[in-house]
């Protein structure tokens, strides 16, 4: 347990120190107007040079979808913690409501990128939309290890690329983005990795009350 916590702390430190962050010049104007933000399921890709025995492409795709909603949940949880401390000027739409509204509108995970951010914001009834991408390359080094990553919850990866963006709901303008790549080992459960990544991102979240 102690080793696991140390690994997560190292990951969080690397993410915080090396991230590339963009903030639009007119972000303060958007911040004044925005009240509610929705968080979309993340786009997740797990890149393997070779599938291990017994693991199909369909199973790999299902694992990606599971992680997409896991990252959405973890970011929502982390942002709620900070919101509870009154650090943000916006509230967050419940992700269950977000996902139900998207489904009712015929927008599924597989075709989420087919709709513009202003179209999605209108469907959800929010002022801005958070979207993100997670790319994990070459998980583990053996077939057995990859299998444990996908189906048993233990994750070790050589590289994780994190991209997150906030778009204004009225204009679909990109008003903030966070990009970072972590090279080297990440060892934790899939949930622990998501929590560590999202915790770091939440600390850089732009709707900070002290900046308004």
GROMACS elastic network, one bead per residue, 0.5 to 0.9 nm:
[ bonds ]
;  ai    aj funct       b0    kb
    1     4     6  0.50713   500
    1     5     6  0.63103   500
    1     6     6  0.87390   500
    2     5     6  0.52029   500
    2     6     6  0.63186   500
    2     7     6  0.87656   500
    3     6     6  0.51153   500
    3     7     6  0.62730   500
    3     8     6  0.87326   500
    4     7     6  0.51752   500
    4     8     6  0.63167   500
    4     9     6  0.86722   500
    4   187     6  0.73645   500
    4   188     6  0.64382   500
    4   192     6  0.88885   500
    5     8     6  0.51401   500
    5     9     6  0.61477   500
    5    10     6  0.86856   500
    5   188     6  0.89212   500
    6     9     6  0.50499   500
    6    10     6  0.62488   500
    6    11     6  0.87175   500
    7    10     6  0.51699   500
    7    11     6  0.63210   500
    7    12     6  0.87270   500
    7   186     6  0.72535   500
    7   187     6  0.67679   500
    7   188     6  0.77663   500
    8    11     6  0.51176   500
    8    12     6  0.62166   500
    8    13     6  0.86416   500
    8   186     6  0.80119   500
    8   187     6  0.79649   500
    8   188     6  0.75544   500
    8   192     6  0.75872   500
    8   193     6  0.72133   500
    8   195     6  0.87622   500
    8   196     6  0.58532   500
    8   197     6  0.86898   500
    9    12     6  0.51390   500
    9    13     6  0.61848   500
    9    14     6  0.87175   500
    9   196     6  0.75915   500
   10    13     6  0.50990   500
   10    14     6  0.62606   500
   10    15     6  0.86833   500
   11    14     6  0.51949   500
   11    15     6  0.62275   500
   11    16     6  0.86567   500
   11   182     6  0.79555   500
   11   186     6  0.73067   500
   11   193     6  0.86058   500
   11   196     6  0.69457   500
   11   197     6  0.74848   500
   11   200     6  0.88039   500
   12    15     6  0.51806   500
   12    16     6  0.61733   500
   12    17     6  0.86263   500
   12   196     6  0.58328   500
   12   197     6  0.64016   500
   12   198     6  0.88625   500
   12   199     6  0.74445   500
   12   200     6  0.54896   500
   12   201     6  0.88863   500
   13    16     6  0.52267   500
   13    17     6  0.61189   500
   13    18     6  0.86711   500
   13   200     6  0.78546   500
   14    17     6  0.52679   500
   14    18     6  0.61235   500
   14    19     6  0.82187   500
   14   182     6  0.73000   500
   15    18     6  0.56980   500
   15    19     6  0.58218   500
   15   180     6  0.67507   500
   15   181     6  0.78899   500
   15   182     6  0.71582   500
   15   197     6  0.73538   500
   15   200     6  0.64835   500
   15   201     6  0.79901   500
   16    19     6  0.60384   500
   16   200     6  0.60262   500
   16   201     6  0.76687   500
   16   203     6  0.83715   500
   16   204     6  0.79439   500
   18   180     6  0.68293   500
   18   181     6  0.83033   500
   18   182     6  0.88421   500
   19   178     6  0.66342   500
   19   179     6  0.57257   500
   19   181     6  0.77577   500
   20   177     6  0.80660   500
   20   178     6  0.58184   500
   20   179     6  0.51227   500
   20   180     6  0.62018   500
   21   176     6  0.73647   500
   21   177     6  0.56427   500
   21   179     6  0.64520   500
   21   180     6  0.87696   500
   21   204     6  0.86434   500
   22   175     6  0.78004   500
   22   176     6  0.53436   500
   22   177     6  0.50693   500
   22   178     6  0.66158   500
   22   179     6  0.86855   500
   23    26     6  0.83623   500
   23    27     6  0.66525   500
   23   174     6  0.86436   500
   23   175     6  0.58098   500
   23   177     6  0.67519   500
   23   206     6  0.80185   500
   24    27     6  0.52269   500
   24    28     6  0.86570   500
   24   174     6  0.74692   500
   24   176     6  0.61963   500
   25    28     6  0.77196   500
   25   175     6  0.81981   500
   26    29     6  0.54860   500
   26    30     6  0.67925   500
   26    31     6  0.88971   500
   26   175     6  0.78384   500
   27    30     6  0.51011   500
   27    31     6  0.60826   500
   27    32     6  0.87243   500
   27   175     6  0.60590   500
   27   176     6  0.78528   500
   27   206     6  0.87118   500
   28    32     6  0.63109   500
   28    33     6  0.88745   500
   28   207     6  0.88576   500
   28   211     6  0.83262   500
   28   212     6  0.67436   500
   29    32     6  0.53244   500
   29    33     6  0.67039   500
   29    34     6  0.88295   500
   30    33     6  0.52315   500
   30    34     6  0.59481   500
   30   127     6  0.89769   500
   30   168     6  0.74367   500
   30   175     6  0.82706   500
   31    34     6  0.52241   500
   31    35     6  0.80113   500
   31    89     6  0.75358   500
   31    90     6  0.80707   500
   31   206     6  0.87454   500
   31   207     6  0.65188   500
   31   212     6  0.72342   500
   32    35     6  0.81453   500
   32    89     6  0.83514   500
   32   212     6  0.74566   500
   33   127     6  0.79737   500
   34    37     6  0.76806   500
   34    89     6  0.82726   500
   34    90     6  0.66374   500
   34   126     6  0.83123   500
   34   127     6  0.52723   500
   34   128     6  0.70060   500
   34   168     6  0.85568   500
   34   169     6  0.89541   500
   35    89     6  0.72730   500
   35    91     6  0.61224   500
   35    92     6  0.84828   500
   35   126     6  0.77663   500
   35   127     6  0.63986   500
   35   128     6  0.85450   500
   36    90     6  0.55391   500
   36    92     6  0.54705   500
   36    93     6  0.64846   500
   36   125     6  0.84459   500
   36   126     6  0.52974   500
   36   127     6  0.55385   500
   36   128     6  0.69545   500
   36   129     6  0.89555   500
   37    90     6  0.68568   500
   37    91     6  0.62561   500
   37    93     6  0.60413   500
   37   121     6  0.87769   500
   37   126     6  0.56941   500
   37   127     6  0.59169   500
   37   129     6  0.56953   500
   37   130     6  0.71847   500
   37   169     6  0.89195   500
   38    91     6  0.88595   500
   38    92     6  0.59137   500
   38    93     6  0.51507   500
   38    94     6  0.77098   500
   38    95     6  0.73782   500
   38    98     6  0.68071   500
   38   121     6  0.77752   500
   38   124     6  0.75006   500
   38   125     6  0.88422   500
   38   126     6  0.63992   500
   38   127     6  0.80813   500
   38   128     6  0.65564   500
   38   130     6  0.60800   500
   38   131     6  0.87865   500
   39    42     6  0.85814   500
   39    72     6  0.65569   500
   39    73     6  0.87544   500
   39    75     6  0.80638   500
   39    76     6  0.70772   500
   39    92     6  0.76965   500
   39    93     6  0.74362   500
   39    94     6  0.84994   500
   39    95     6  0.66699   500
   39    98     6  0.75013   500
   39   128     6  0.89590   500
   39   129     6  0.60680   500
   39   131     6  0.63497   500
   39   132     6  0.88673   500
   40    69     6  0.84907   500
   40    72     6  0.64452   500
   40    95     6  0.77357   500
   40    98     6  0.73814   500
   40    99     6  0.77881   500
   40   112     6  0.88862   500
   40   129     6  0.72339   500
   40   130     6  0.60227   500
   40   131     6  0.53181   500
   40   132     6  0.76565   500
   41    65     6  0.87314   500
   41    67     6  0.89545   500
   41    68     6  0.53534   500
   41    69     6  0.51742   500
   41    70     6  0.81140   500
   41    71     6  0.71758   500
   41    73     6  0.82241   500
   41    95     6  0.87204   500
   41    99     6  0.81742   500
   41   109     6  0.73786   500
   41   112     6  0.88749   500
   41   130     6  0.89667   500
   41   131     6  0.70550   500
   41   132     6  0.75616   500
   42    65     6  0.86445   500
   42    67     6  0.80123   500
   42    69     6  0.66642   500
   42    70     6  0.84254   500
   42    71     6  0.63247   500
   42    72     6  0.60123   500
   42   109     6  0.89552   500
   42   131     6  0.61939   500
   42   133     6  0.53357   500
   42   134     6  0.69458   500
   42   164     6  0.86520   500
   43    64     6  0.79962   500
   43    65     6  0.78919   500
   43    67     6  0.86848   500
   43    68     6  0.57317   500
   43    69     6  0.89573   500
   43   109     6  0.83228   500
   43   131     6  0.81778   500
   43   132     6  0.62052   500
   43   134     6  0.61808   500
   43   135     6  0.82326   500
   44    64     6  0.53429   500
   44    65     6  0.69487   500
   44    66     6  0.89379   500
   44    67     6  0.66943   500
   44    68     6  0.54815   500
   44    71     6  0.89163   500
   44   132     6  0.85662   500
   44   133     6  0.57742   500
   44   135     6  0.57774   500
   44   136     6  0.78408   500
   45    61     6  0.82101   500
   45    64     6  0.59820   500
   45    65     6  0.88451   500
   45    68     6  0.89393   500
   45   133     6  0.80491   500
   45   134     6  0.64307   500
   45   136     6  0.62164   500
   45   137     6  0.82152   500
   46    60     6  0.76197   500
   46    61     6  0.83810   500
   46    63     6  0.85411   500
   46    64     6  0.66900   500
   46   134     6  0.85122   500
   46   135     6  0.60218   500
   46   137     6  0.59183   500
   46   138     6  0.76565   500
   46   139     6  0.76843   500
   47    50     6  0.89099   500
   47   135     6  0.74827   500
   47   136     6  0.61463   500
   47   138     6  0.58905   500
   47   139     6  0.77125   500
   48    51     6  0.63810   500
   48   136     6  0.87770   500
   48   137     6  0.64602   500
   48   138     6  0.50885   500
   48   139     6  0.69520   500
   48   146     6  0.89159   500
   49   137     6  0.87065   500
   49   138     6  0.67164   500
   50   138     6  0.89435   500
   50   143     6  0.84940   500
   51    54     6  0.83210   500
   51    55     6  0.63069   500
   51    56     6  0.72126   500
   51    57     6  0.78721   500
   51    60     6  0.88187   500
   51   143     6  0.72639   500
   51   146     6  0.83797   500
   52    55     6  0.57521   500
   52    56     6  0.83732   500
   52   142     6  0.76527   500
   52   144     6  0.71529   500
   52   146     6  0.70563   500
   52   147     6  0.71124   500
   53    56     6  0.82751   500
   53   143     6  0.67709   500
   53   144     6  0.84529   500
   53   147     6  0.87917   500
   54   147     6  0.85331   500
   55    58     6  0.83020   500
   55    59     6  0.63508   500
   55    60     6  0.72428   500
   55   147     6  0.72572   500
   56    59     6  0.52057   500
   56    60     6  0.64033   500
   56    61     6  0.87532   500
   57    61     6  0.61626   500
   57    62     6  0.86369   500
   58    61     6  0.50906   500
   58    62     6  0.62221   500
   58    63     6  0.86406   500
   59    62     6  0.50914   500
   59    63     6  0.62426   500
   59    64     6  0.87448   500
   59   150     6  0.85057   500
   60    63     6  0.50699   500
   60    64     6  0.63845   500
   60    65     6  0.88767   500
   60   150     6  0.73897   500
   61    64     6  0.50358   500
   61    65     6  0.64065   500
   61    66     6  0.87338   500
   62    65     6  0.51211   500
   62    66     6  0.62057   500
   62    67     6  0.86618   500
   63    66     6  0.50917   500
   63    67     6  0.62544   500
   63    68     6  0.86021   500
   63   150     6  0.61135   500
   63   151     6  0.78251   500
   64    67     6  0.51768   500
   64    68     6  0.61314   500
   64    69     6  0.89571   500
   64   150     6  0.88024   500
   65    69     6  0.66329   500
   65    70     6  0.86228   500
   65   109     6  0.77660   500
   65   110     6  0.89277   500
   66    69     6  0.55866   500
   66    70     6  0.62551   500
   66    71     6  0.88929   500
   67    71     6  0.60737   500
   67    72     6  0.84513   500
   67   190     6  0.77421   500
   67   191     6  0.84903   500
   67   194     6  0.84401   500
   68    71     6  0.54728   500
   68    72     6  0.64120   500
   68    73     6  0.88088   500
   68   109     6  0.88027   500
   68   133     6  0.85055   500
   68   134     6  0.81937   500
   69    73     6  0.60962   500
   69    74     6  0.85676   500
   70    73     6  0.51170   500
   70    74     6  0.61491   500
   70    75     6  0.86298   500
   70   190     6  0.85193   500
   70   191     6  0.70481   500
   70   194     6  0.71551   500
   71    74     6  0.50646   500
   71    75     6  0.60740   500
   71    76     6  0.84403   500
   71   132     6  0.89623   500
   71   134     6  0.86601   500
   71   191     6  0.81860   500
   71   194     6  0.56038   500
   71   195     6  0.77880   500
   71   197     6  0.87100   500
   71   198     6  0.73561   500
   72    75     6  0.53990   500
   72    76     6  0.61970   500
   72    77     6  0.86841   500
   72    95     6  0.76658   500
   72   131     6  0.88807   500
   72   132     6  0.87009   500
   72   198     6  0.89521   500
   73    76     6  0.51053   500
   73    77     6  0.61346   500
   73    78     6  0.86327   500
   73    95     6  0.71748   500
   74    77     6  0.50560   500
   74    78     6  0.61193   500
   74    79     6  0.85440   500
   74   191     6  0.80214   500
   74   194     6  0.63324   500
   74   195     6  0.56024   500
   74   196     6  0.89639   500
   74   197     6  0.88510   500
   74   198     6  0.62445   500
   74   199     6  0.81095   500
   75    78     6  0.51218   500
   75    79     6  0.60576   500
   75    80     6  0.84707   500
   75   194     6  0.81457   500
   75   195     6  0.75258   500
   75   197     6  0.85566   500
   75   198     6  0.50170   500
   75   199     6  0.71974   500
   75   201     6  0.80112   500
   75   202     6  0.71275   500
   76    79     6  0.52341   500
   76    80     6  0.60973   500
   76    81     6  0.87304   500
   76    92     6  0.76270   500
   76    93     6  0.88589   500
   76    94     6  0.80414   500
   76    95     6  0.72873   500
   76   198     6  0.86531   500
   77    80     6  0.51331   500
   77    81     6  0.64000   500
   77    82     6  0.89907   500
   77   195     6  0.88458   500
   77   198     6  0.88732   500
   78    81     6  0.52293   500
   78    82     6  0.67043   500
   78    83     6  0.87365   500
   78   195     6  0.78016   500
   78   198     6  0.66770   500
   78   199     6  0.57704   500
   78   201     6  0.88380   500
   78   202     6  0.62477   500
   78   203     6  0.89314   500
   79    82     6  0.52121   500
   79    83     6  0.60335   500
   79    84     6  0.85327   500
   79    88     6  0.86737   500
   79    92     6  0.80357   500
   79   198     6  0.86301   500
   79   199     6  0.81679   500
   79   202     6  0.57467   500
   79   203     6  0.85674   500
   79   205     6  0.83670   500
   80    84     6  0.59488   500
   80    85     6  0.86042   500
   80    91     6  0.83256   500
   80    92     6  0.75317   500
   81    84     6  0.51739   500
   81    85     6  0.66801   500
   82    85     6  0.51076   500
   82    86     6  0.66355   500
   82    87     6  0.57228   500
   82    88     6  0.69928   500
   82   202     6  0.77417   500
   82   203     6  0.82688   500
   83    87     6  0.55801   500
   83    88     6  0.54509   500
   83    89     6  0.81624   500
   83    90     6  0.79698   500
   83    91     6  0.72021   500
   83    92     6  0.86303   500
   84    87     6  0.75547   500
   84    88     6  0.86905   500
   85    88     6  0.81974   500
   86    89     6  0.76923   500
   86   209     6  0.76267   500
   87   207     6  0.82351   500
   87   208     6  0.58082   500
   87   209     6  0.53300   500
   87   210     6  0.74927   500
   88    91     6  0.75966   500
   88   205     6  0.85008   500
   88   206     6  0.83602   500
   88   207     6  0.53521   500
   88   210     6  0.83599   500
   89   207     6  0.57002   500
   89   208     6  0.62735   500
   89   209     6  0.53183   500
   89   212     6  0.76704   500
   90   207     6  0.66720   500
   90   208     6  0.87036   500
   90   209     6  0.88895   500
   92    95     6  0.83415   500
   92   126     6  0.89678   500
   93    96     6  0.85240   500
   93    97     6  0.71032   500
   93    98     6  0.67601   500
   93   124     6  0.86562   500
   93   126     6  0.77914   500
   94    97     6  0.53626   500
   94    98     6  0.63627   500
   94    99     6  0.88709   500
   95    99     6  0.60834   500
   95   100     6  0.84946   500
   96    99     6  0.52411   500
   96   100     6  0.61757   500
   96   101     6  0.86200   500
   97   100     6  0.51441   500
   97   101     6  0.60899   500
   97   102     6  0.85251   500
   97   124     6  0.84654   500
   98   101     6  0.53423   500
   98   102     6  0.62292   500
   98   103     6  0.86912   500
   98   124     6  0.64262   500
   99   102     6  0.51311   500
   99   103     6  0.61717   500
   99   104     6  0.86525   500
   99   108     6  0.87159   500
  100   103     6  0.50778   500
  100   104     6  0.61422   500
  100   105     6  0.86194   500
  101   104     6  0.50959   500
  101   105     6  0.62510   500
  101   106     6  0.87457   500
  101   107     6  0.85912   500
  101   123     6  0.70563   500
  101   124     6  0.63510   500
  102   105     6  0.51331   500
  102   106     6  0.64151   500
  102   107     6  0.50686   500
  102   108     6  0.68280   500
  102   109     6  0.89671   500
  102   112     6  0.87720   500
  102   120     6  0.78746   500
  102   123     6  0.73457   500
  102   124     6  0.74201   500
  103   106     6  0.50325   500
  103   107     6  0.53340   500
  103   108     6  0.59258   500
  103   109     6  0.88729   500
  104   107     6  0.74150   500
  105   108     6  0.86464   500
  105   123     6  0.74094   500
  107   110     6  0.81421   500
  107   111     6  0.62656   500
  107   112     6  0.58630   500
  107   114     6  0.85235   500
  107   115     6  0.80298   500
  107   120     6  0.89357   500
  108   111     6  0.54958   500
  108   112     6  0.58213   500
  109   112     6  0.51775   500
  109   113     6  0.83730   500
  110   113     6  0.78796   500
  110   114     6  0.89676   500
  111   114     6  0.53785   500
  111   115     6  0.77493   500
  112   115     6  0.61431   500
  112   116     6  0.88297   500
  112   120     6  0.89904   500
  113   116     6  0.72486   500
  113   117     6  0.88175   500
  115   118     6  0.83178   500
  115   119     6  0.62719   500
  115   120     6  0.65643   500
  116   119     6  0.52145   500
  116   120     6  0.63448   500
  116   121     6  0.86798   500
  116   172     6  0.70468   500
  117   120     6  0.50464   500
  117   121     6  0.60297   500
  117   122     6  0.85785   500
  117   128     6  0.82263   500
  117   129     6  0.67379   500
  117   167     6  0.65460   500
  117   168     6  0.76632   500
  117   169     6  0.63806   500
  117   170     6  0.85697   500
  117   171     6  0.82687   500
  117   172     6  0.51746   500
  117   173     6  0.84186   500
  118   122     6  0.61707   500
  118   123     6  0.86776   500
  118   128     6  0.81996   500
  118   129     6  0.83417   500
  118   167     6  0.79924   500
  118   168     6  0.71847   500
  118   170     6  0.55124   500
  118   171     6  0.60569   500
  118   173     6  0.85667   500
  119   122     6  0.52453   500
  119   123     6  0.64073   500
  119   124     6  0.87716   500
  119   169     6  0.78868   500
  119   170     6  0.86501   500
  119   172     6  0.83443   500
  120   123     6  0.51101   500
  120   124     6  0.61869   500
  120   125     6  0.84274   500
  120   126     6  0.87567   500
  120   129     6  0.78573   500
  120   169     6  0.78385   500
  121   124     6  0.50797   500
  121   125     6  0.57432   500
  121   126     6  0.52646   500
  121   127     6  0.65623   500
  121   128     6  0.63767   500
  121   129     6  0.63318   500
  121   168     6  0.83441   500
  121   169     6  0.50028   500
  121   170     6  0.75617   500
  121   172     6  0.86941   500
  122   125     6  0.50273   500
  122   126     6  0.67332   500
  122   127     6  0.83770   500
  122   169     6  0.71550   500
  122   170     6  0.79880   500
  123   126     6  0.81582   500
  125   169     6  0.88605   500
  126   129     6  0.73757   500
  126   169     6  0.67663   500
  127   167     6  0.89526   500
  127   168     6  0.65168   500
  127   170     6  0.70151   500
  128   166     6  0.67207   500
  128   167     6  0.56280   500
  128   170     6  0.77704   500
  128   172     6  0.83454   500
  129   165     6  0.81569   500
  129   166     6  0.55721   500
  129   167     6  0.53998   500
  129   168     6  0.66924   500
  129   169     6  0.63693   500
  129   172     6  0.87738   500
  130   164     6  0.72006   500
  130   165     6  0.57273   500
  130   167     6  0.67040   500
  131   163     6  0.84905   500
  131   164     6  0.58059   500
  131   165     6  0.54297   500
  131   166     6  0.65368   500
  131   167     6  0.82496   500
  132   162     6  0.75040   500
  132   163     6  0.54183   500
  132   165     6  0.60925   500
  132   166     6  0.87961   500
  133   161     6  0.78743   500
  133   162     6  0.59864   500
  133   163     6  0.50520   500
  133   164     6  0.63363   500
  133   165     6  0.89894   500
  134   160     6  0.69843   500
  134   161     6  0.57019   500
  134   163     6  0.65201   500
  134   164     6  0.86248   500
  135   159     6  0.80535   500
  135   160     6  0.56453   500
  135   161     6  0.50131   500
  135   162     6  0.67254   500
  135   163     6  0.87284   500
  136   139     6  0.69061   500
  136   157     6  0.66883   500
  136   158     6  0.77795   500
  136   159     6  0.58985   500
  136   161     6  0.65683   500
  136   162     6  0.89906   500
  137   157     6  0.65297   500
  137   158     6  0.62650   500
  137   159     6  0.53980   500
  137   160     6  0.65681   500
  137   161     6  0.84947   500
  138   141     6  0.73431   500
  138   146     6  0.87461   500
  138   156     6  0.89731   500
  138   157     6  0.61349   500
  138   158     6  0.59870   500
  138   159     6  0.73483   500
  139   142     6  0.87081   500
  139   145     6  0.80110   500
  139   146     6  0.60106   500
  139   149     6  0.74546   500
  139   155     6  0.72302   500
  139   156     6  0.57440   500
  139   158     6  0.63135   500
  139   159     6  0.81521   500
  140   143     6  0.79177   500
  140   144     6  0.86812   500
  140   145     6  0.55500   500
  140   146     6  0.55016   500
  140   149     6  0.78307   500
  140   155     6  0.76216   500
  140   156     6  0.54213   500
  140   157     6  0.56278   500
  140   158     6  0.73629   500
  141   144     6  0.86311   500
  141   145     6  0.67474   500
  141   146     6  0.73103   500
  141   156     6  0.89668   500
  141   157     6  0.87504   500
  142   145     6  0.52273   500
  142   146     6  0.62779   500
  142   147     6  0.86638   500
  143   146     6  0.51316   500
  143   147     6  0.61791   500
  143   148     6  0.87182   500
  144   147     6  0.50902   500
  144   148     6  0.63609   500
  144   149     6  0.87650   500
  145   148     6  0.51295   500
  145   149     6  0.63233   500
  145   150     6  0.89208   500
  145   154     6  0.83852   500
  145   155     6  0.84007   500
  145   156     6  0.83312   500
  146   149     6  0.50018   500
  146   150     6  0.64102   500
  146   151     6  0.86187   500
  146   154     6  0.88547   500
  146   155     6  0.80528   500
  146   156     6  0.84543   500
  147   150     6  0.53664   500
  147   151     6  0.59688   500
  147   152     6  0.73533   500
  148   151     6  0.53719   500
  148   153     6  0.63284   500
  148   154     6  0.57744   500
  148   155     6  0.74879   500
  149   152     6  0.59364   500
  149   153     6  0.52759   500
  149   156     6  0.71341   500
  149   189     6  0.80600   500
  149   190     6  0.75971   500
  150   153     6  0.61871   500
  150   154     6  0.75482   500
  150   155     6  0.77108   500
  150   190     6  0.85635   500
  151   154     6  0.81398   500
  152   155     6  0.88265   500
  152   189     6  0.86403   500
  153   188     6  0.83273   500
  153   189     6  0.51475   500
  153   190     6  0.54511   500
  153   191     6  0.77697   500
  154   187     6  0.74544   500
  154   188     6  0.59399   500
  154   190     6  0.61555   500
  155   186     6  0.70838   500
  155   187     6  0.56739   500
  155   188     6  0.55549   500
  155   189     6  0.55328   500
  155   190     6  0.57217   500
  155   193     6  0.78356   500
  156   185     6  0.60532   500
  156   186     6  0.50053   500
  156   188     6  0.69861   500
  156   189     6  0.86206   500
  157   160     6  0.71004   500
  157   183     6  0.85235   500
  157   184     6  0.72162   500
  157   185     6  0.55884   500
  157   186     6  0.55945   500
  157   187     6  0.74828   500
  158   182     6  0.82387   500
  158   183     6  0.58812   500
  158   185     6  0.53700   500
  158   186     6  0.72884   500
  159   181     6  0.69964   500
  159   182     6  0.55485   500
  159   184     6  0.60223   500
  159   185     6  0.74146   500
  159   186     6  0.81869   500
  160   180     6  0.83039   500
  160   181     6  0.56695   500
  160   182     6  0.51840   500
  160   183     6  0.66840   500
  160   184     6  0.86554   500
  160   186     6  0.85006   500
  161   179     6  0.76266   500
  161   180     6  0.58715   500
  161   182     6  0.63772   500
  161   183     6  0.86544   500
  162   178     6  0.76572   500
  162   179     6  0.56405   500
  162   180     6  0.52155   500
  162   181     6  0.61243   500
  162   182     6  0.82780   500
  162   197     6  0.83815   500
  163   177     6  0.73233   500
  163   178     6  0.57050   500
  163   180     6  0.66260   500
  163   181     6  0.87094   500
  164   176     6  0.83688   500
  164   177     6  0.55406   500
  164   178     6  0.50831   500
  164   179     6  0.65109   500
  164   201     6  0.86642   500
  165   174     6  0.70747   500
  165   175     6  0.77601   500
  165   176     6  0.56984   500
  165   178     6  0.63978   500
  165   179     6  0.87054   500
  166   173     6  0.84500   500
  166   174     6  0.60519   500
  166   175     6  0.58568   500
  166   176     6  0.51678   500
  166   177     6  0.63125   500
  167   170     6  0.87767   500
  167   171     6  0.80279   500
  167   172     6  0.53136   500
  167   173     6  0.52666   500
  167   175     6  0.56225   500
  167   176     6  0.71981   500
  167   177     6  0.89543   500
  168   171     6  0.57444   500
  168   173     6  0.52525   500
  168   174     6  0.65475   500
  168   175     6  0.65925   500
  169   172     6  0.55014   500
  169   173     6  0.78257   500
  170   173     6  0.80911   500
  171   174     6  0.88410   500
  172   175     6  0.88653   500
  174   177     6  0.75764   500
  176   205     6  0.89887   500
  176   206     6  0.75309   500
  178   201     6  0.78152   500
  178   204     6  0.85187   500
  182   185     6  0.85954   500
  182   186     6  0.87045   500
  183   186     6  0.86452   500
  186   193     6  0.74732   500
  187   190     6  0.88847   500
  187   192     6  0.88166   500
  187   193     6  0.76259   500
  188   191     6  0.78064   500
  188   192     6  0.55796   500
  188   193     6  0.57937   500
  189   193     6  0.61890   500
  189   194     6  0.85740   500
  190   193     6  0.51886   500
  190   194     6  0.62607   500
  190   195     6  0.86412   500
  191   194     6  0.51049   500
  191   195     6  0.61078   500
  191   196     6  0.86352   500
  192   195     6  0.50440   500
  192   196     6  0.61764   500
  192   197     6  0.86480   500
  193   196     6  0.51876   500
  193   197     6  0.62166   500
  193   198     6  0.85450   500
  194   197     6  0.52185   500
  194   198     6  0.59681   500
  194   199     6  0.82968   500
  195   198     6  0.52483   500
  195   199     6  0.58291   500
  195   200     6  0.85890   500
  196   199     6  0.51989   500
  196   200     6  0.64443   500
  196   201     6  0.88425   500
  197   200     6  0.54364   500
  197   201     6  0.64629   500
  197   202     6  0.88338   500
  198   202     6  0.60317   500
  198   203     6  0.87178   500
  199   202     6  0.52049   500
  199   203     6  0.66191   500
  200   203     6  0.54412   500
  200   204     6  0.69722   500
  201   204     6  0.52638   500
  201   205     6  0.63432   500
  202   205     6  0.50013   500
  202   206     6  0.87898   500
  203   206     6  0.86692   500
  204   208     6  0.86660   500
  205   208     6  0.68059   500
  206   209     6  0.89169   500
  206   211     6  0.82255   500
  207   210     6  0.88103   500
  207   211     6  0.76161   500
  207   212     6  0.75849   500
  208   211     6  0.54683   500
  208   212     6  0.66431   500
  209   212     6  0.52676   500
